[in-house]
Amino acid sequence: RYLSGLSAEVKDIYGNEPGRFQPVVLQDVERQTVLGDNGWLGGALSAPNQHGMHTLVMEFRDWNGLRILKTLYAKFVVISDIVDISGNIEADRRLTNDRLYRLNGAVFVRNGATLTIDPGTVIIGQPGSEPPSVLVVTRNGKIRAEGTRSRPIIMTSARNPGDRLRGDWGGLILLGRAPVNVSGGVFNIEGLPASEDTRYGGTDPEYDCGTLRHVRVEYAGSIFAPNNEANSFTWGGCGTKTVAEYLQASYGLDDSFEWFGGTMNAKYLVGGLGADDFLDFQLGYTGKIQFGFFYQDSDNPGNRGLEGDNSEYDQNATPLSKPVIFNALFVGSGVAGFDEANAPGLYLRRGSGGTVNNTIVARFFSTGLHIDGAATEAQIDANNITMNGILLWNNNIQNNAPATIAGQVRSGASTAFANGQRGQGRQFWVGDPMLRRPFEVNDPDFRPRPESVVFRANWIQPPDDGFFDQTARYIGGAGDIAWWEEWTSFLTDADIKK
């Protein structure tokens, strides 16, 4: 069945409406094509004669067809033409899902313009352009990219599926006027040559950088200069009116999600198979994050799960980096970091604060937690670093570490903190989270099994502040509900090429 491009009407491949679907019994077969003349279903499905994004849904049911065992979703888009975008967007513009948009070089939304992107729209970044392709929403621009579960907005590489690489294009950058802790309160975003269009920061903690919902950014992180890459998603000086929900970053060459100062909040984040860190913050970021899972594998290693800095320029700068994070899962690759020898699951340094609660850290080659440096350790004693409900499992693989807090956590202040002997470290556990399919290539499931310790009764409850979901009294990125269903994609290019 699929959703037609311009309506919510659902039909099966034969044109039947729900209630008249015709099941197809599949025999045991080797890997093969589902559609097409030689596939399981033959040539029954042809592309609808409607532009836009469509969804092919395959349901695997039990023997009598009553209970759904597994649902698979495939998105495909019918377009009328390809539109090239280059230079600046200086007047309101709308991108629609009946066209494919190709970025060439750095594209800045500026001069008071608002860029609106319709659900189901696909944007591709052109590899090899000079400068690399990147979409930047400046302090003088806005973005409204509101996809839906059935029609996410996809920003990916212009290479053919199967040939895409980390760093094919730059990624998505949003800049605003919320506070950052640098001298003068304004800075230039990393990864791009400094200009008025790359500046961020100010005095408005509510500043609205725009709206992102159900958006995927894939194969981003182009290198603009040595040690100067763009991230998949970047926010600089964005305030509390900024919306960031249901976002997926895949195969980035740098960080999956990074905040440079600001106060904005984010929910429902998926980061996978990136080369650097998965959540990264610095320069006075004070926002809130809830629900996220972030994973690597041995074929696609990254670095740290969470990397938090106050400031590399002044470790005592204010406002202090001190985000509040609930319900996250970090799964390491089990091998050495991509290019960082010390790549823990949770890593705070350079005077950073932060609150991390109800979180799982598993399978990191380095330790599960490292609070690094005297300035950062001082934040432990000032109660600016708090953690409650941290489940550690199979970390510090490089040292064949035992399943104890001392084995899973960096020695010294980090261990004293995790043991509750210094500061506000509470409820650190070592044990198997019993996740369902965390390492299933192309189809991971990061929900825990019902008997997991994740569901025990006395984990901390998220605060009642209008942002956090207080019902999430479990630890990790998901309870029983697969909130990432349908709008995400975990299909690897290696398998596409097969």
Buried (B, 14 or more C-beta within 10 A) or exposed (E): BBBBBEEEEBBBBEEEEEEEBEEEEEEEEEEEEEBEEEEBBEEBBEEBEEBBBBBBBBEEEEEEEEEEEEEEBBBEBBBEEEEEBEEBBBEEEEBBBBBBBBBBBBBBBBEEBBBBBBBBBBBBBBBEBEEBBBBBBBBBBBBBBBBBBBBBBBBBBBBEEEEBEBBBBBBBBBBBBBBBBBEEBBBBBBBBEEEEBBBBBBEBBEBBBBBBBBBBBBBBBBBBEEEEBBBBBBBBBBBBBBBBBBBBBBBBBBBBBBBBBBBBBBBBBBBBBBBBBBBBBBBBBBBBBBBBBBBBBEEBBBBBBBBBBBBEBBBEBEBBBBBBBBBBBBBBBBBBBBEBEBBBBBBBBBBBBBBBBBBBBBBBBBBBBBBBBEBBBBBBEEEBBBBBBBBBBBBBBEEEBEEEBBBBBBEEBBBBBBEEEBBBBBBBBBEBBBBBEBEEEEEBBBBBEEEBBBBEEEBBBBBEEEBBEEEBBBBBBBBEEBBBEBBBBBBBBEEEEE
